């Protein structure tokens, strides 16, 4: 998936990560295994420090695990809608935990 989709929104919507974390915790329909994995990852204080500094200008400085956590918070569901070979933006449909704001 294109990393720009997630960290681009982080730059435009400064409270997005905190709001997404709250939405994920309130999501009673979240898969039990996914929730257990997120809670296990949250117990890693070093990883959570990385997650909490994620911004467009720090994206390249944090680990792949931190990227995964951020995407887990931001994205409720991602589904392939086009075959391999299409650009990621066209290939995947993203359901954000916090819906995107309409373009001005």
C-alpha positions as CSV (number, residue, x, y, z in Angstrom):
1,X,0.0,0.0,0.0
2,X,1.1,3.5,-0.7
3,X,2.5,5.0,2.5
4,X,1.5,8.5,1.3
5,X,-2.2,7.7,1.9
6,X,-1.7,7.5,5.6
7,X,1.0,10.0,6.4
8,X,-0.5,12.5,3.9
9,X,-3.6,12.6,6.1
10,X,-1.5,12.9,9.2
11,X,0.0,16.1,7.8
12,X,-3.4,17.6,6.9
13,X,-5.3,16.4,10.0
14,X,-3.2,16.9,13.1
15,X,-5.5,15.1,15.5
16,X,-6.1,12.1,13.2
17,X,-3.9,9.6,14.9
18,X,-5.4,10.3,18.4
19,X,-8.9,10.2,17.0
20,X,-8.2,7.0,15.2
21,X,-6.8,5.4,18.3
22,X,-10.0,6.3,20.2
23,X,-12.2,5.1,17.4
24,X,-10.3,1.7,17.3
25,X,-10.7,1.2,21.0
26,X,-14.4,2.0,20.8
27,X,-14.9,-0.4,17.8
28,X,-16.8,-3.3,19.3
29,X,-16.9,-5.1,15.9
30,X,-13.1,-5.2,15.6
31,X,-11.7,-8.7,15.1
32,X,-10.6,-10.2,18.4
33,X,-7.2,-11.4,17.0
34,X,-6.5,-8.0,15.6
35,X,-7.4,-6.3,18.9
36,X,-5.1,-8.8,20.8
37,X,-2.3,-8.0,18.4
38,X,-2.7,-4.3,18.8
39,X,-2.8,-4.6,22.5
40,X,0.4,-6.7,22.5
41,X,2.2,-4.2,20.3
42,X,1.0,-1.4,22.6
43,X,2.8,-3.1,25.5
44,X,6.1,-2.3,23.7
45,X,6.9,1.1,25.1
46,X,9.8,1.7,22.6
47,X,7.4,1.0,19.7
48,X,4.7,3.2,21.1
49,X,7.2,6.1,21.5
50,X,7.9,5.8,17.8
51,X,4.2,5.6,16.9
52,X,3.5,8.8,18.9
53,X,6.1,10.8,17.0
54,X,4.9,9.8,13.6
55,X,4.3,12.8,11.3
56,X,5.1,13.3,7.6
57,X,8.5,14.7,8.4
58,X,9.4,11.8,10.8
59,X,7.9,9.0,8.6
60,X,11.3,7.9,7.3
61,X,12.8,7.8,10.8
62,X,10.5,5.3,12.4
63,X,10.5,1.5,12.1
64,X,8.4,-0.6,9.8
65,X,6.6,-1.9,13.0
66,X,5.6,1.7,13.8
67,X,4.3,2.2,10.3
68,X,2.3,-1.0,10.7
69,X,0.8,0.2,14.0
70,X,-0.1,3.6,12.5
71,X,-1.8,2.0,9.6
72,X,-3.6,-0.3,12.1
73,X,-5.0,2.7,13.9
74,X,-5.8,4.7,10.8
75,X,-7.4,2.0,8.6
76,X,-10.4,0.0,9.6
77,X,-10.4,-2.2,6.5
78,X,-8.5,-2.4,3.2
79,X,-9.8,-4.4,0.3
80,X,-8.3,-5.1,-3.1
81,X,-10.7,-3.9,-5.8
82,X,-8.5,-4.1,-8.9
83,X,-5.9,-6.7,-10.1
84,X,-2.2,-6.6,-9.6
85,X,-0.5,-4.2,-11.9
86,X,-2.8,-1.3,-11.1
87,X,-1.4,1.6,-9.0
88,X,-2.0,1.1,-5.3
89,X,-4.3,4.1,-5.1
90,X,-6.6,2.4,-7.7
91,X,-6.0,-1.2,-6.6
92,X,-7.1,-0.9,-3.0
93,X,-10.2,0.5,-1.3
94,X,-9.5,2.0,2.1
95,X,-12.1,2.3,4.9
96,X,-10.6,4.8,7.3
97,X,-11.5,4.7,11.0
98,X,-12.1,8.4,10.7
99,X,-13.6,9.2,7.4
100,X,-11.7,11.6,5.1
101,X,-12.8,15.2,5.1
102,X,-14.3,16.3,1.8
103,X,-11.8,18.2,-0.4
104,X,-12.3,21.9,-0.2
